[in-house]
């Protein structure tokens, strides 16, 4: 049922506002967005006798313009046929350079630069729910990787001039440098609700320099994109060859000074790692050698590690597991301490005999509550993943250690046989809270007790 009919059933705009206890301006925004926030559905059903299906968003193709409206110059197309017009910024698109990927949303209120450069966002177009994006500009210190990983970004408001002493370049100029397209003027609340209620889907963001839109071609492209399930992107975002890392975390007095208290020789497997993970490992005394996602067990062991770290990364862990699990099983047999994060957590679960599945709603943002099942303590965590470990698939000698308090999904595992543990979330944050920094120290303690290079 369309929004105008529902408002009429409530008695008009003013009566609808009184019944739902919102302003008349809010009702007008419902009309503009062609959607009613779900928190009002119960009240409306009680007042009108409508069914839940009458209020749930339907395919919006018929109610949205299929030609570019006045003032718009960019378009966001969803796999279900939805067409959203807006204003482009950053780099222009072309048929040879399409921003196509899985549409998702991030609830983080800070750290848009870190989010865009997080390799875990490879293959995704990010909708930012926070409206003020770009207002602090960009700088060379806040990148989590050398390149922007996301395919594109969707924001509500026009990018404003930066107002921050650390800013070196505007967000728009920075996006141009990396050939990444953005779009603003989109009702991100409605788009977020659509993603939340209907699950992940493919999307395409297009801002042509010549202003020409071949919608039939674009819709064909978005529908033919295979999706992240079954896709391995770790090989695309990993490092090309091994290298060392020495910088610690950012401090006010000396920024990211090199640390000298090296105690543990650690090999970090880069499936699409964020740099702040490496900084936190250095802080607890790790001397890091970073190796590509495709490194063999022999290559890893040649560095004589006290422990091995498994990084975050993008796409489907089951696809990446084909070449990583044999390596991890060899490391398990050597009883080398292992700590995994995000994709590394999922791959460790596969190596132990578990399975993963695609979430109906991924976790992306810096406000995800996670409970430690042993202590009962709750941590507010930073997360970015669309797949999860199935705890029921774990073998008898492995167990869940953490759960997500939003949906009860798995957030951590440990083995009773091997000195290994992992978490689904990002303890290094950047952006996000630092509640989980203690896990890096836990890894150090694990190496103290189980390193093959230390006398027991």
NUFIDO-123090 format. One record per residue (C-alpha): residue number from 1; residue in one letter; x, y, z. Coordinates in nm, 3 decimals, padded with zeros to 5 digits. Layout:
  seq  type       c1       c2       c3
  NUM     A        X        Y        Z
...
% end
This chain:
  seq  type       c1       c2       c3
    1     X   00.000   00.000   00.000
    2     X   00.139   00.344  -00.086
    3     X   00.223   00.602   00.179
    4     X  -00.047   00.852   00.077
    5     X  -00.317   00.589   00.125
    6     X  -00.185   00.493   00.469
    7     X  -00.174   00.858   00.581
    8     X  -00.529   00.905   00.452
    9     X  -00.641   00.601   00.655
   10     X  -00.494   00.773   00.961
   11     X  -00.702   01.084   00.890
   12     X  -00.455   01.304   00.708
   13     X  -00.114   01.450   00.787
   14     X  -00.207   01.632   01.112
   15     X  -00.405   01.340   01.255
   16     X  -00.127   01.096   01.152
   17     X   00.123   01.314   01.337
   18     X  -00.091   01.314   01.653
   19     X  -00.145   00.938   01.645
   20     X   00.223   00.851   01.591
   21     X   00.347   01.136   01.816
   22     X   00.571   01.295   01.555
   23     X   00.572   01.633   01.382
   24     X   00.384   01.704   01.060
   25     X   00.725   01.762   00.901
   26     X   00.816   01.401   00.987
   27     X   00.499   01.284   00.808
   28     X   00.599   01.484   00.501
   29     X   00.940   01.315   00.509
   30     X   00.764   00.979   00.513
   31     X   00.584   01.084   00.195
   32     X   00.909   01.197   00.038
   33     X   01.093   00.878   00.135
   34     X   00.796   00.654   00.045
   35     X   00.854   00.462   00.369
   36     X   00.733   00.467   00.729
   37     X   00.984   00.386   01.008
   38     X   00.914   00.041   01.147
   39     X   00.887   00.168   01.507
   40     X   00.549   00.324   01.414
   41     X   00.403   00.016   01.246
   42     X   00.237  -00.128   01.559
   43     X   00.053   00.198   01.633
   44     X  -00.062   00.234   01.271
   45     X  -00.186  -00.126   01.256
   46     X  -00.385  -00.073   01.578
   47     X  -00.541   00.249   01.449
   48     X  -00.621   00.141   01.094
   49     X  -00.656  -00.237   01.097
   50     X  -00.395  -00.268   00.821
   51     X  -00.178  -00.577   00.787
   52     X   00.198  -00.578   00.844
   53     X   00.249  -00.652   00.474
   54     X   00.069  -00.324   00.391
   55     X   00.342  -00.127   00.570
   56     X   00.651  -00.314   00.460
   57     X   00.840  -00.149   00.171
   58     X   00.764  -00.293  -00.169
   59     X   00.974  -00.276  -00.484
   60     X   01.011   00.095  -00.546
   61     X   01.080   00.078  -00.919
   62     X   00.734   00.196  -01.027
   63     X   00.731   00.502  -00.796
   64     X   01.080   00.629  -00.875
   65     X   01.177   00.829  -01.184
   66     X   01.354   00.628  -01.452
   67     X   01.499   00.940  -01.613
   68     X   01.742   01.174  -01.441
   69     X   01.545   01.439  -01.245
   70     X   01.639   01.807  -01.255
   71     X   01.934   01.876  -01.025
   72     X   02.055   01.514  -01.014
   73     X   02.359   01.387  -01.203
   74     X   02.428   01.044  -01.048
   75     X   02.233   00.728  -00.983
   76     X   02.239   00.433  -00.745
   77     X   02.074   00.116  -00.880
   78     X   01.988  -00.181  -00.661
   79     X   01.958  -00.541  -00.772
   80     X   01.585  -00.543  -00.693
   81     X   01.524  -00.269  -00.951
   82     X   01.522   00.030  -00.714
   83     X   01.661   00.347  -00.876
   84     X   01.785   00.629  -00.649
   85     X   01.898   00.960  -00.800
   86     X   02.145   01.197  -00.637
   87     X   02.449   01.416  -00.695
   88     X   02.790   01.269  -00.763
   89     X   03.124   01.362  -00.609
   90     X   03.476   01.227  -00.616
   91     X   03.576   01.059  -00.942
   92     X   03.354   01.030  -01.249
   93     X   03.231   00.686  -01.354
   94     X   03.242   00.527  -01.696
   95     X   03.121   00.202  -01.849
   96     X   03.479   00.080  -01.817
   97     X   03.504   00.188  -01.451
   98     X   03.178   00.090  -01.281
   99     X   03.136   00.111  -00.905
  100     X   02.953  -00.216  -00.853
  101     X   02.941  -00.428  -00.539
  102     X   02.729  -00.533  -00.242
  103     X   02.545  -00.240  -00.083
  104     X   02.591  -00.220   00.294
  105     X   02.566   00.038   00.570
  106     X   02.804   00.146   00.845
  107     X   02.678   00.303   01.167
  108     X   03.013   00.452   01.273
  109     X   02.992   00.820   01.363
  110     X   03.365   00.877   01.310
  111     X   03.647   00.735   01.102
  112     X   03.513   00.750   00.747
  113     X   03.869   00.754   00.609
  114     X   03.966   00.445   00.807
  115     X   03.643   00.276   00.698
  116     X   03.696   00.346   00.329
  117     X   04.054   00.215   00.340
  118     X   03.969  -00.098   00.540
  119     X   04.040  -00.387   00.297
  120     X   03.751  -00.581   00.450
  121     X   03.522  -00.344   00.255
  122     X   03.655  -00.465  -00.081
  123     X   03.367  -00.541  -00.315
  124     X   03.120  -00.322  -00.123
  125     X   02.949   00.016  -00.161
  126     X   02.919   00.180   00.181
  127     X   02.615   00.374   00.297
  128     X   02.711   00.598   00.589
  129     X   02.422   00.641   00.833
  130     X   02.594   00.937   01.001
  131     X   02.512   01.249   00.794
  132     X   02.830   01.454   00.845
  133     X   03.084   01.280   00.623
  134     X   03.389   01.470   00.497
  135     X   03.380   01.749   00.754
  136     X   03.730   01.677   00.887
  137     X   03.892   01.614   00.548
  138     X   04.157   01.345   00.503
  139     X   04.521   01.301   00.597
  140     X   04.808   01.061   00.534
  141     X   04.811   00.922   00.890
  142     X   04.459   00.780   00.902
  143     X   04.472   00.534   00.613
  144     X   04.432   00.169   00.709
  145     X   04.577   00.059   00.374
  146     X   04.750   00.225   00.081
  147     X   04.436   00.222  -00.134
  148     X   04.063   00.278  -00.084
  149     X   03.908  -00.067  -00.063
  150     X   03.540   00.024  -00.098
  151     X   03.384   00.044  -00.442
  152     X   03.197   00.365  -00.362
  153     X   03.012   00.555  -00.091
  154     X   02.662   00.688  -00.032
  155     X   02.596   00.986   00.198
  156     X   02.299   01.204   00.278
  157     X   02.444   01.553   00.279
  158     X   02.675   01.748   00.051
  159     X   03.042   01.720   00.145
  160     X   03.141   02.034   00.336
  161     X   03.480   02.206   00.357
  162     X   03.704   02.033   00.615
  163     X   03.747   02.190   00.958
  164     X   04.028   02.005   01.134
  165     X   04.391   02.092   01.201
  166     X   04.507   01.751   01.077
  167     X   04.334   01.781   00.740
  168     X   04.563   01.766   00.437
  169     X   04.311   01.721   00.158
  170     X   03.935   01.735   00.110
  171     X   03.744   01.409   00.097
  172     X   03.638   01.477  -00.261
  173     X   03.994   01.543  -00.381
  174     X   04.115   01.232  -00.199
  175     X   03.845   01.021  -00.367
  176     X   03.948   01.162  -00.706
  177     X   04.308   01.061  -00.640
  178     X   04.189   00.703  -00.580
  179     X   03.933   00.699  -00.867
  180     X   03.641   00.634  -00.631
  181     X   03.288   00.768  -00.684
  182     X   03.043   00.893  -00.422
  183     X   02.682   01.011  -00.429
  184     X   02.494   01.246  -00.195
  185     X   02.134   01.360  -00.172
  186     X   02.018   01.005  -00.103
  187     X   01.774   00.935   00.179
  188     X   02.018   00.714   00.366
  189     X   01.766   00.631   00.638
  190     X   01.528   00.476   00.386
  191     X   01.813   00.299   00.209
  192     X   01.944   00.161   00.538
  193     X   01.600   00.031   00.632
  194     X   01.575  -00.134   00.291
  195     X   01.908  -00.310   00.341
  196     X   01.814  -00.406   00.696
  197     X   01.470  -00.542   00.608
  198     X   01.554  -00.713   00.278
  199     X   01.913  -00.820   00.331
  200     X   02.226  -00.758   00.125
  201     X   02.202  -00.713  -00.248
  202     X   02.415  -00.597  -00.538
  203     X   02.423  -00.228  -00.630
  204     X   02.581   00.002  -00.887
  205     X   02.682   00.366  -00.842
  206     X   02.718   00.570  -01.162
  207     X   02.819   00.935  -01.217
  208     X   02.897   00.994  -01.586
  209     X   03.094   01.299  -01.692
  210     X   02.876   01.338  -02.003
  211     X   02.549   01.310  -01.808
  212     X   02.427   01.015  -02.014
  213     X   02.256   00.722  -01.840
  214     X   02.201   00.393  -02.021
  215     X   01.980   00.244  -01.750
  216     X   01.915  -00.080  -01.937
  217     X   02.290  -00.143  -01.959
  218     X   02.347  -00.044  -01.595
  219     X   02.063  -00.263  -01.467
  220     X   02.199  -00.555  -01.666
  221     X   02.541  -00.503  -01.507
  222     X   02.413  -00.493  -01.150
  223     X   02.196  -00.801  -01.198
  224     X   02.484  -00.998  -01.350
  225     X   02.729  -00.919  -01.068
  226     X   02.779  -01.254  -00.886
  227     X   02.775  -01.124  -00.527
  228     X   03.018  -01.180  -00.242
  229     X   02.904  -01.531  -00.156
  230     X   03.154  -01.771  -00.308
  231     X   03.395  -01.488  -00.390
  232     X   03.760  -01.479  -00.278
  233     X   03.897  -01.123  -00.258
  234     X   04.186  -01.181  -00.017
  235     X   04.422  -01.236  -00.311
  236     X   04.327  -00.893  -00.446
  237     X   04.398  -00.696  -00.129
  238     X   04.692  -00.886   00.023
  239     X   05.051  -00.763   00.003
  240     X   05.261  -00.871  -00.296
  241     X   05.564  -00.988  -00.097
  242     X   05.680  -01.019   00.266
  243     X   05.788  -00.707   00.456
  244     X   05.849  -00.595   00.813
  245     X   05.647  -00.351   01.024
  246     X   05.791  -00.145   01.312
  247     X   05.551   00.140   01.394
  248     X   05.351   00.139   01.716
  249     X   05.017   00.307   01.785
  250     X   04.970   00.681   01.750
  251     X   05.074   00.888   02.052
  252     X   05.032   01.261   02.090
  253     X   05.398   01.333   02.163
  254     X   05.571   01.116   01.903
  255     X   05.293   00.995   01.671
  256     X   05.375   00.641   01.553
  257     X   05.728   00.608   01.681
  258     X   05.923   00.288   01.618
  259     X   05.924   00.060   01.921
  260     X   06.241  -00.104   02.049
  261     X   06.109  -00.350   02.308
  262     X   06.084  -00.640   02.064
  263     X   06.013  -00.967   02.245
  264     X   05.806  -01.187   02.014
  265     X   05.883  -01.289   01.657
  266     X   05.540  -01.287   01.489
  267     X   05.436  -01.365   01.133
  268     X   05.116  -01.185   01.030
  269     X   04.926  -01.336   00.738
  270     X   04.776  -01.050   00.538
  271     X   04.428  -01.141   00.410
  272     X   04.351  -00.766   00.382
  273     X   04.493  -00.633   00.706
  274     X   04.434  -00.294   00.865
  275     X   04.753  -00.119   00.965
  276     X   04.633  -00.035   01.314
  277     X   04.631  -00.409   01.390
  278     X   05.004  -00.415   01.322
  279     X   05.054  -00.108   01.543
  280     X   04.877  -00.277   01.833
  281     X   05.084  -00.593   01.792
  282     X   05.403  -00.385   01.801
  283     X   05.279  -00.220   02.122
  284     X   05.284  -00.554   02.304
  285     X   05.636  -00.634   02.183
  286     X   05.586  -00.810   01.850
  287     X   05.851  -00.797   01.581
  288     X   05.635  -00.833   01.273
  289     X   05.694  -00.998   00.940
  290     X   05.393  -00.958   00.709
  291     X   05.339  -01.231   00.448
  292     X   05.083  -01.260   00.163
  293     X   04.757  -01.453   00.200
  294     X   04.898  -01.720  -00.031
  295     X   05.209  -01.788   00.181
  296     X   05.276  -02.158   00.241
  297     X   05.330  -02.318   00.579
  298     X   05.697  -02.363   00.489
  299     X   05.732  -01.990   00.413
  300     X   05.571  -01.896   00.742
  301     X   05.776  -02.143   00.944
  302     X   06.099  -02.024   00.779
  303     X   06.072  -01.708   00.991
  304     X   06.077  -01.920   01.313
  305     X   05.774  -01.745   01.462
  306     X   05.678  -01.739   01.828
  307     X   05.325  -01.690   01.705
  308     X   05.117  -01.636   01.392
  309     X   04.855  -01.367   01.348
  310     X   04.565  -01.410   01.100
  311     X   04.431  -01.076   00.977
  312     X   04.095  -00.943   00.874
  313     X   03.990  -00.947   00.509
  314     X   03.697  -00.933   00.264
  315     X   03.439  -01.161   00.101
  316     X   03.348  -01.526   00.165
  317     X   03.574  -01.723   00.404
  318     X   03.461  -02.052   00.248
  319     X   03.610  -01.940  -00.085
  320     X   03.937  -01.826   00.074
  321     X   03.955  -02.144   00.282
  322     X   04.041  -02.356  -00.022
  323     X   04.403  -02.246  -00.016
  324     X   04.442  -02.116   00.341
  325     X   04.305  -02.403   00.549
  326     X   04.577  -02.657   00.449
  327     X   04.835  -02.399   00.560
  328     X   04.661  -02.338   00.891
  329     X   04.624  -02.709   00.961
  330     X   05.000  -02.747   00.921
  331     X   05.055  -02.465   01.170
  332     X   04.811  -02.625   01.414
  333     X   05.008  -02.949   01.398
  334     X   05.320  -02.752   01.496
  335     X   05.124  -02.617   01.796
  336     X   05.227  -02.260   01.719
  337     X   05.022  -01.993   01.902
  338     X   04.769  -01.835   01.666
  339     X   04.547  -01.527   01.705
  340     X   04.287  -01.449   01.438
  341     X   04.064  -01.148   01.370
  342     X   03.758  -01.119   01.142
  343     X   03.835  -01.325   00.828
  344     X   04.128  -01.477   01.018
  345     X   03.878  -01.589   01.283
  346     X   03.657  -01.752   01.021
  347     X   03.949  -01.925   00.849
  348     X   04.074  -02.061   01.182
  349     X   03.726  -02.203   01.243
  350     X   03.742  -02.377   00.904
  351     X   04.086  -02.517   00.989
  352     X   03.953  -02.655   01.318
  353     X   03.667  -02.826   01.133
  354     X   03.392  -02.566   01.157
  355     X   03.183  -02.392   00.895
  356     X   03.072  -02.038   00.812
  357     X   02.753  -01.889   00.667
  358     X   02.635  -01.556   00.526
  359     X   02.449  -01.334   00.771
  360     X   02.108  -01.195   00.681
  361     X   02.241  -00.867   00.815
  362     X   02.614  -00.805   00.838
  363     X   02.774  -00.621   01.129
  364     X   02.936  -00.292   01.023
  365     X   02.997  -00.012   01.267
  366     X   03.166   00.083   01.592
  367     X   02.885   00.013   01.840
  368     X   02.844  -00.365   01.839
  369     X   02.796  -00.518   02.188
  370     X   02.983  -00.845   02.244
  371     X   02.976  -01.060   02.557
  372     X   03.266  -01.268   02.685
  373     X   03.097  -01.597   02.779
  374     X   03.359  -01.678   03.044
  375     X   03.354  -01.352   03.239
  376     X   03.015  -01.213   03.141
  377     X   03.183  -00.884   03.054
  378     X   03.036  -00.683   02.766
  379     X   03.261  -00.500   02.521
  380     X   03.152  -00.238   02.269
  381     X   03.333  -00.334   01.952
  382     X   03.414  -00.224   01.599
  383     X   03.302  -00.472   01.331
  384     X   03.288  -00.521   00.957
  385     X   03.176  -00.860   00.830
  386     X   02.894  -01.023   00.638
  387     X   02.975  -01.385   00.725
  388     X   02.990  -01.565   01.060
  389     X   03.109  -01.887   01.218
  390     X   02.845  -02.151   01.290
  391     X   02.923  -02.248   01.652
  392     X   02.726  -02.570   01.619
  393     X   02.967  -02.685   01.348
  394     X   03.274  -02.663   01.572
  395     X   03.438  -02.989   01.682
  396     X   03.413  -03.112   02.041
  397     X   03.756  -02.973   02.131
  398     X   03.670  -02.616   02.024
  399     X   03.422  -02.380   02.184
  400     X   03.262  -02.038   02.146
  401     X   03.408  -01.766   02.368
  402     X   03.206  -01.458   02.269
  403     X   02.860  -01.380   02.128
  404     X   02.700  -01.078   01.964
  405     X   02.426  -00.932   02.184
  406     X   02.236  -00.791   01.886
  407     X   02.164  -01.121   01.712
  408     X   02.336  -01.395   01.917
  409     X   02.584  -01.481   01.641
  410     X   02.932  -01.608   01.719
  411     X   03.203  -01.354   01.799
  412     X   03.493  -01.568   01.922
  413     X   03.631  -01.922   01.949
  414     X   03.917  -02.107   02.117
  415     X   04.059  -02.457   02.097
  416     X   04.100  -02.696   02.389
  417     X   04.371  -02.886   02.198
  418     X   04.581  -02.614   02.035
  419     X   04.709  -02.277   02.168
  420     X   04.486  -02.073   01.939
  421     X   04.198  -01.826   01.971
  422     X   04.019  -01.575   01.752
  423     X   03.749  -01.308   01.752
  424     X   03.509  -01.192   01.483
  425     X   03.537  -00.823   01.569
  426     X   03.820  -00.569   01.541
  427     X   03.999  -00.519   01.877
  428     X   04.230  -00.261   01.716
  429     X   03.925  -00.040   01.641
  430     X   04.031   00.252   01.417
  431     X   03.764   00.368   01.414
  432     X   03.587   00.260   01.727
  433     X   03.618   00.190   02.099
  434     X   03.924   00.037   02.261
  435     X   03.745  -00.202   02.497
  436     X   03.912  -00.504   02.333
  437     X   04.276  -00.394   02.322
  438     X   04.349  -00.649   02.595
  439     X   04.331  -00.927   02.336
  440     X   04.671  -00.829   02.197
  441     X   04.820  -00.877   02.543
  442     X   04.640  -01.212   02.567
  443     X   04.817  -01.316   02.247
  444     X   05.151  -01.212   02.400
  445     X   05.077  -01.423   02.708
  446     X   04.985  -01.717   02.484
  447     X   05.326  -01.690   02.318
  448     X   05.494  -01.669   02.658
  449     X   05.342  -02.004   02.747
  450     X   05.349  -02.188   02.414
  451     X   05.610  -02.043   02.177
  452     X   05.818  -02.322   02.019
  453     X   06.122  -02.093   02.052
  454     X   06.100  -02.046   02.428
  455     X   06.201  -02.288   02.696
  456     X   05.895  -02.422   02.869
% end
